[in-house]
Amino acid sequence: MLMDETREPQGQEQTKKSDETIVHIGNDPVMQSALDVLSTLGNKKKVIIRSKGNSIPNAVAVANIITEKMLNGNSKVEKITLDTDAAAGIGRMTSTIEIILVKI
């Protein structure tokens, strides 16, 4: 990979704390992403779901599937953070979302 190339983060990322994991949601099938998050919640207490742009509805759908269908009563949404990133000079803005799910 060249130095000026950038890669979009995909999949799971371990954070500094051992009890939480970041999962980046893209345009993958929603149930596949939900199963990835479910398997992560089986091992960790906290999962951070991140998405941006047109993938935000997929991240919200994954959080709803986990909290209302798969782990009904055993998980909850701790925090939702919405943000907007502006590209320098272009004036183009991209929305981002971060949903923190916690296993009860």
N, C-alpha and C positions, 0 to 999 in steps of 0.2 A: 504494500500500500504506500502510495506516495505521501509526502508530508502535507500537501495541500488538499488531499482528499479527506472528506468527512464521511463517517458512517452513521447511519441512523441507528439508535439503540433498539435492539429487538430482544424479546424474551425476558428472562429473569436476570436480576442483578442483586448481588448480596450487598447489604449496607454494613455500616460499622457495627451496629448493634446486631447481636446474633438472633434476636427474636423477630426480626422484620425483613422482608424481601420486597424489592421493587419489581413489578411486572409491567412491561410496556405492551399496551394493546394497540394493534394495528388493524389492518383490514382482513385479518384471519376470520374464519367462521366463529361466531359468538360462542357456540357450545364448546368448541375446542379450547378457546381462551378461558371459558368458565371452568372447564375441567383442569386446566393448568393452575388456575388460581385455587381451586378446591384442593388439589394435591399439595400445593404449597401451604395452604392453611392447615392441612393435616400435620405438617411438621413444625410450623411456626405459629406464633400467636397473632402476628400482625402482618398484613400484606398491603403494600402501597400500589394502587393501580394508577398508571400514568398513561395519558393519551393526548394527542393534539390534532387539530384540524378536523378533517372529515371523519376521523376515527373516534371522536368523542362520544357519539351515540352508542358505539360498540362497547366502550368502557362503562357507560351508565347501564347498559343492558347486562353486562357481566356482573356488575355489582348487585343489580336487582335479582338476577338469577341465583346468585350465591346467598344473599340475605333472605329472600322470600321463598325460594323453592328448595334449594339443596340443604342449606343449614338454617332452616326456619327456627328461630328462637335460640340458636346457638352462635349466631354472629350478628354483628351490627356495624353500621357505618359510623365511624368515629368522627371523621372530618372530611369535608369536601372543599377543595381549593380551586378556584377558577382564576386564570391569568391570561394575559395577552402579550405576545412577543412581537415587537416591531423590527422588521429587517432594516438595517442601517442604510439610509439613502434612498431606498426604494419606496418606502411608505407602505409596504405591504404588511399586514398584521395577521398573526396566527394565534388562535386561541388554544389554550392548554387546560387540562383538568387533572387533578390529583385526588383520588378517592382512597381513604384509609379504611380498610376493613379489619375488624378485630374479632377474634374468636372469644366467645364468652365462656 
